Amino acid sequence: MSLQITLGPRERKSPFFDSTIDECVSHFTIYNHMFMPISYGDPDAEYRRLIEGVAMWDVAAERQVEITGPDAERLVRYLTPRDLSNCVVGKGKYVPLCDHQGRLINDPVLLRLADDRFWLSIADSDILLWARAVAAEGGYDVTVSEPDVSPLAIQGPKAEAVVSDLLGEWVLELKYFWFREAELDGIPLMVARSGWSKQGGFELYLRDGAKGSALWDRVKEVGAPYGIGPGAPNPTERIESGLLSYGADNLADSNPFEVGLDKMIALNREDDFIGKQSLLRIAEEGPVRRQAGVAFDGEPVRPNEHPWPARVGGQPAGMIRAVCYSPRRGENIGIALLDREHAETGTVVEIEGEARTYRGEVVALPMVPPGTPIS
C-alpha cells in the first residue's frame, strides 16, 4: 500500500503550484505549512541536471518575514548573534537565529532592502510568530509581516547563462548573496545570487503571486536552449556539499556551534542579542556534539527515513542524520551529529542502518568540493 498526502486548503500552495503539476511533479513535502516539490520522478536526472546543467526549483516555501519601521535594524540585530555592521542595502547575509538558551531555531538569509526594511528568508519554523512576539515584548516600533514574495531558484553551472539571457548581463555583476530589484515583462522581482546548492545560481523573488505561472513559463522558455528542467533542493548534492538542513541535521536542543556555524556567532559584540549569555557559556565549555561527514561501505543506499544510530568501540556515539549514495565520491556518505570526542576526522564508526550494519569513517566537510564532476 502506498502512502499519500491529501491536497487540501489548510496547507498553502505556491504561486508555481499549477506549473509544477504541469511538469508532472511526483513528490511533495510540507515546509512552512506549504506544499513544496521535492521530486519529479527521476532523481538521477534531477541530480545530473543540477551538477552539469541548470534546474529550476519552486522554493516558494522559503517564506519571507518582513520587518519594517524605525526600529527595524535594532530588532534584526537583537534577533541574531551574527555581526551585521557591514550589512548594507542590497546585501544579504546567512544568519543563525537562536532562542534565549542558545538553541538554533532557524538559519535564514537576511536581505536588507532599505535602511528600515528587511526580509528574513526562512527555513522551516514559525519565525513570523517569533519575531512578532519579540517585537511586541520589547516595545520595538516595527511592523512584522509576511509579504507576497515567493522565490524561484535557478541553479547549476549554466544558471548564469539562463539568468543573463532572461534579465541582462548586469546579473553577472552580482556578488554572492547580493540582490537587486528588477522587472521582467511586467513581473516584479528581487534577483539574488543565492540558492541552496554549491553549484551556483540565482533566486528570483517573485513579488506578485498572481504572476507565478507567467514567471515559470518565461524561465522555462529562455532556459530551453540550455536544457533547463524542473527540480528541487537536491538531497544528494546538499549532503555532498555539507549544507545544513535545519530540522534534519540538528536536534531541538542543538546550538549553532554543533552544526558548524561558529563563524556566524559574534560574541564580542557590545550590544545585546537573544541567547548571548547562553552562547558565551557554550563557547567556553565547548559543544557536547559536533556535525561531521561520514563515508561508509556497502551497496548504494537509499535516503533514510529515520536517523541511524552510530557507535564507536561498541558504545553509542550519536546519530547519522541523513544518508545517500554519492555518485561523485563513488560511495555512501552521510551527515552525522556525533558526540564531540568521536567527531574527529578518521574516527571509525559502526552505523546501524535500516537493513544492515555499516562500517564507516568520519571525513571532512564538504565531502565533495564544488566543481567536482560526476565520475
C-alpha positions, 0 to 999 in steps of 0.5 A: 500500500502506498502512502499519500498526502491529501491536497487540501486548503489548510496547507498553502500552495505556491504561486508555481503550484499549477506549473509544477503539476504541469511538469508532472511533479511526483513528490511533495513535502510540507515546509512552512505549512506549504506544499513544496516539490521535492521530486519529479520522478527521476532523481538521477536526472534531477541530480545530473541536471543540477551538477552539469546543467541548470534546474529550476526549483519552486522554493516558494516555501522559503517564506519571507518575514518582513520587518519594517519601521524605525526600529527595524535594524535594532530588532534584526540585530537583537534577533541574531548573534551574527555581526551585521555592521557591514550589512548594507542595502542590497546585501544579504547575509546567512544568519543563525537565529537562536532562542534565549538558551542558545538553541538554533531555531532557524538559519535564514538569509537576511536581505536588507532592502532599505535602511528600515526594511528587511526580509528574513528568508526562512527555513522551516519554523514559525519565525513570523510568530517569533519575531512578532512576539519579540517585537511586541515584548520589547516595545520595538516600533516595527511592523512584522509581516509576511509579504507576497514574495515567493522565490524561484531558484535557478541553479547549476553551472549554466544558471548564469547563462539562463539568468543573463539571457532572461534579465541582462548581463548586469546579473553577472555583476552580482556578488554572492548573496547580493540582490537587486530589484528588477522587472521582467515583462511586467513581473516584479522581482528581487534577483539574488545570487543565492540558492541552496546548492554549491553549484551556483545560481540565482533566486528570483523573488517573485513579488506578485503571486498572481504572476507565478505561472507567467514567471515559470513559463518565461524561465522555462522558455529562455532556459530551453536552449540550455536544457533547463528542467524542473527540480528541487533542493537536491538531497544528494548534492546538499549532503555532498556539499555539507549544507545544513538542513535545519530540522534534519541535521540538528536536534531541538536542543542543538546550538549553532556551534554543533552544526558548524556555524561558529563563524556566524556567532559574534560574541564580542559584540557590545550590544545585546542579542537573544541567547548571548549569555547562553552562547558565551557559556557554550563557547567556553565549555565547548559543544557536547556534539559536533556535525561531521561527514561520514563515508561508509561501505556497502551497496548504494543506499537509499535516503533514510527515513529515520536517523541511524544510530552510530557507535564507536568501540561498541558504545553509542556515539550519536546519530547519522542524520541523513544518508545517500549514495554519492555518485561523485565520491563513488560511495555512501556518505552521510551527515552525522551529529556525533558526540564531540570526542568521536567527531574527529576526522578518521574516527571509525564508526559502526552505523546501524542502518535500516537493513544492515550494519555499516562500517564507516569513517568520519571525513571532512566537510564538504565531502565533495568540493564544488566543481567536482564532476560526476565520475 
